[in-house]
Amino acid sequence: MLGATNFKEEKIIKIALVGQPNVGKSMLINSIGNARLKVGNFSGVTVEKKQITFKHNEYKFLVTDLPGSYSLNDYTLEEKVTKEYLENENYDIILNVVDSTNLERNLYLTSELLALDKKMVVALNMIDEANNEGISIDEKQVSKLLGKPCVKTSAKDNLGIDKLLTALVSKYESPKLESKLIFSDVIEEEIAHISKLLNAKKYKSNVDYREIAIKLLQEDKATYLKFHDEPIWIELQPLLSHALNHIYIHYDTKDLEEIFSDEKHAFSKGIVTETVKTKTEQQKDLTSKIDSILIHKFFGIPIFLFFMWSLFQLTFELGNIPMDMIDAFFANLIDGTKNILGDNELSSMIADGAIAGVGAVVLFVPNIVILFFGIALLETTGYMSRVAFLLDGFFHKFGLHGKSFIPLVSGFGCSVPAYMAARTLKNEKDRLLTLFIIGFMSCGARLPIYVLFTGAFFEADQAGNILFLIYIGGAILGLIAAKVLKVMVFKNEDEPFVMEMPKYRLPSTKLIWHTVSNSAWMYLRKAGTFILAASILIWIASNYPKQLEYEETMSVKMEQLSTDEEKAALENEIALYGLENSYLGKLGKFSEPLFAPLGFDWKMAVALETGLAAKEIVVSTLGILYGLGEEHDEASDTLIEKIKNNIPLPAAISFIVFVMIYLPCLAASMVFMREAGGAKYLGYLFVFTTGTAWVLSFIAYNITKLLM
């Protein structure tokens, strides 16, 4: 098996042998045979250094057996020596030996080794003892989760030696892959921010940016000293200060050692949960007892659906109370602005364009706040991590990742934070697939459209059920679309991920406030900016060019009318004529042939097109188009009657289906473009959502016609 054979050129592989005490690493190396053990001292210390040399085929292995260490801290001399060697010395591969009978404890050190971002092979040693204890380890899954090859070995029975040597040679010859050490979302977010700055500044370093970011967040003294005299420190310092404060709030402690220790324990526990099975029954602790119910194979998903149903009930029921007050406030503000500025173009642009646009966004802030309050409550208790674990297998059937559920659920509130939440997915194809599907989750801005049409075509006692079916239907269509995209576009091997399994804890008031306030402010700042600009553009497009001759003729006619009803009807006729001949109206007439097979006239087409800026604008646009004026909202009986009288039921069903699927608002589209990585992806999203919406609306229209 071993020993020198005839070879032309000897390749030297330098191995750093690392493991916790009593894992059998020295015995494992000695069991290879023909090994010469050299004993010396590390420079400046009295800790013993063991070096082993042996040959295998054309390779010469130089193994440095480092002192057994529970972690890479400076608590003991052994840990300090091991840490300094791994960070500063020249070697090719880390051989991490772990005890298979106590995998969770041993993987704590493995998680620290992953942070070094070096080539590494993991030896699952003492596998014979693990088998005797009824412990079964899926080493292939462990390899996927760690991103490092794992080999089962037994130094005692000389098992797995050939496979281990083959893995070491293969790892030496292959390029280094990115480490799969994943922390919680808040820490990953701050790692990304620091790495982004280092990349933008083109900071030169032999150490990976991610490793630097982790050390900075851990307040590693050597790393801080190195950066302190660098010019980049001026920009790095405030970024670090903000990052650490963000982490402190989430963990309700400033003890970074405790924070990262909990992270590594969660990482280790997650791997063991997914890869280790044992025949021996252990007494359950409180967390395990709760988990046996909440992530039960059969009851887990119904329990989760009940929680989400309750959350959406609160979102819509409680959200309607402040919405009425906000709506009244902006209505008064619009009227007050017009009274102050008078009846002119500037007044109309500010009131009907800018203020109305901002008001449409602010109107849904209560829904956003309630939804994110509920999500933050579930997250801080530790439940959301378990739901991701619960849904991982189900989502994989549709090509989605377990962590996709967080941005998808967020999409029911607003697509803007939902797209940003997709950053938690580390695999590029999984992230892009999730981004493409989020739009199928009906955001709160589409709710007024659904309320308008369900109120017009269904009885009051059935409208709520129809509304529920619309939301569920969109989610189901999203899952089907994900499967199609996975098969046709995003072909890649399913990416496993480590589920963090933190202990259940009482919700943190400070953390919930931080999460909810940040989400609400982000919604107002991001969405409000884009919708404000879009609303002004739509106002301009719907008011120009002016029909001066027509308006002069109508003004003469207006003077001849005596009743307010006649004047109101004529005003609506003028508004409708102006809109029909405006740039927006011409666009609707131009696109009408495209939508005719779906049962839409040009008015419905225009409403859909204005919805590209903000879905909230669709209702007010329909009010103008059907001669009612903008003062009518989704709860207006007259608007409901007009919709019912002017739009056939098949066309209404088709319209709802189209609204469910087509491109989200301008604000969300801009965020999608940024998160996906460029304008070309927004083009793909437009083609995909518009094409899917057209086809499904066509099917819905014709099926409804047949049923009628």
C-alpha positions, 0 to 999 in steps of 0.5 A: 500500500505504502512506501516508495515506488519508482517515480520520476518526480516527488511531490511534497504535501504538507499536512497540518494534523488538527483535532481535539484531545483524545480523538486518536489523530496520532494513532491514525497517522502511525497506523499508516505504517512506515512512518518516521516520527520526529519529535521537537519543540515549537519555536519559543515554547516547550510544547512538543512538536511531532513531525511525521514523514511517509511516502505514498506513490509519487507523493511525500507527506510531511505531517505536523501533528499539532497539540490537541485543542478544543478550540482556536483560542489563547486559553492554553499554551496548546491552543495558542500554538495550534492557532499560531501555526495554522494562521502563520505557517506554510502548509497545504492541507488541514487534516481534521480528525474528529471523534465519530462518537461525539461528533457535535462537540468535535465539530465545534473545532471544525467550524473554527477551522472552516473560518480559516478558509484553507484546504481541508479533509475531515477524518471521521475517526473511531467509526468502529466505536460509533457503530458499536454504540448504534451511531450512524453517520451519513458522511456524504451529507457531512461532506456536502454541508462542510464543503470538505471531503469526509472519510470514515476511519478507524485507527484501531482496525486500520479502516479507511486509510486508503480512502483517506490518502486518496482524499488528501491527494485529490484535495491537494491536486484540486483548487480550493473551494469556498468554505461553507461555514455559515453563521446566522443571517445578521452576522452573514449580513455584516460579513458581506458588508465588510467584504464588499468594502474590502473588495471595492477598495481592492484591498491586497491580502493573502487572506480571504476577505471573508476570513478577514471580516470574521476576524474583525467581527470577533475583534481579533487583536492581531487583525485589528493591529494590522488594519489600524495603520492602514488607510482603509481603517478610516472607512472600516471603523464606522462600518465595524461599529455599526455592524457590532451594534447590529449584532449586539441588538440581535443577541442582547449581549456584547460578549462576542465570544459568547455570541460566536460560541453559540453560533458554532454550537448551532452550526455543529448541532445543525450538522449532527441533526441532519446527518447522525442517527442513533438507535439509543433513546436519550432523555429529551430536554424541553427544547427537544420536547417542543421540537417533537411537536412543532417540527413533527413529520405530519403535524409540523406543516399544519401547525406552521400554516395555522400560525401563518394564517393567524398572522395574516388575519391579524395583518389584514384585520388590525391593519385596516384600522389605521389604514382608514385614518391614514387614508383620510389624512392624505385625502385632507392633505391633497384637498388642503394643498389644492386649496392653498395652491389653487386649481392649476397644473403645479397644484395637481402635480403636487397633490394628485401626483406626489402626495397621492403617490406617497400616500399610496405607500404610507397607506400600507405601512400598518400591514407591513409593521404587523406582518414583520412584527409577527415574523420577528416574534417567530424568529426571536423565539427560535421557531423560524429556524425550525420551519426552514428545517421543516420545509427544506424537504418539501421545498426541494421537491419544487427546486427551492431551498429550505431558506427560501421560505423566509423571503417568500413569506416576506413577499406577502407583505412587500416584495422590496424587503422580500428580495433583500431577504433572499441574501440569506441564500448562499448558492447563487442559483438558489438565490436567483430562483427564489428571486424569480418566484417572490413575485408570485406571493401577492404583496399587500399593494395588490390587496385593494385590487383583489378587494375591488374585484371580489366585492364586485363579482362575489357575495359578501360572505364568499369574498373572504374565501375567494381572497384566501384562494387568490393568495394560496393560488399565487403561492401554488403557482409560484411553486410550480413555476419554481419547478419549471425554472429549476428543470429548464434554467437553474440546473444544479445539484441540490444545495444542502445547508446547515440548519441552526437549531438555537434554544427556544427563548422569550422574544426580545423587545429590543430586537423586535423593535429594531427589526420592525422599525428597520423594515418599516423605514426601509419600506418607506425609504426605498419604495416611497422614493421610487413610487414618488417618482413613478407617480409624478411620471404617470401624472404627466403621462396621463395629463399631457398632451393637453386637448385645448380645443376640446376643453374650450368647447366643453367649458362653453357647454359646462356653463350651459348646465344647471345641475351639479349632477350634469356638471359632474358627469361632464367633468368625468367625460372631460377627464376620460377624453383627456386620459384617452388621448393622453400619452398613457391613453395612447399607450393603452390603445396601442397595447390593446390588441395584445390584451384583447385575447384575455378579454381586456379593453384598452382601459384595463390594459392602461390600469395594468400598465400603471400598475407597473409603477405601483399596484396601488395606482390600478384602482384609482386608474380604473376609477378615472377610466370608468368615469368616476374620478380619483376620489373613489377607492377600493371600498367605493360601492359605485366603483364596484357597481361600475366594475361589475357593469362594465367588465364581464366575469371572465375578463375579471377572473383573467384580470385577477390572474394577470395581477397575481403574476405580472411584474411587481412595482417599480420599487421592487423591480429596481431592488430585484435588479440590484439583488439579482446582479444587473438589468438583464435579470430584470429583462428576464423577469419581465419576459418570464412574469408577463409571458406566464401571466398572459398564458394563464390569464388566457386559460382562465378567461376561456375556461370561465367562458366555457363554464358560463 
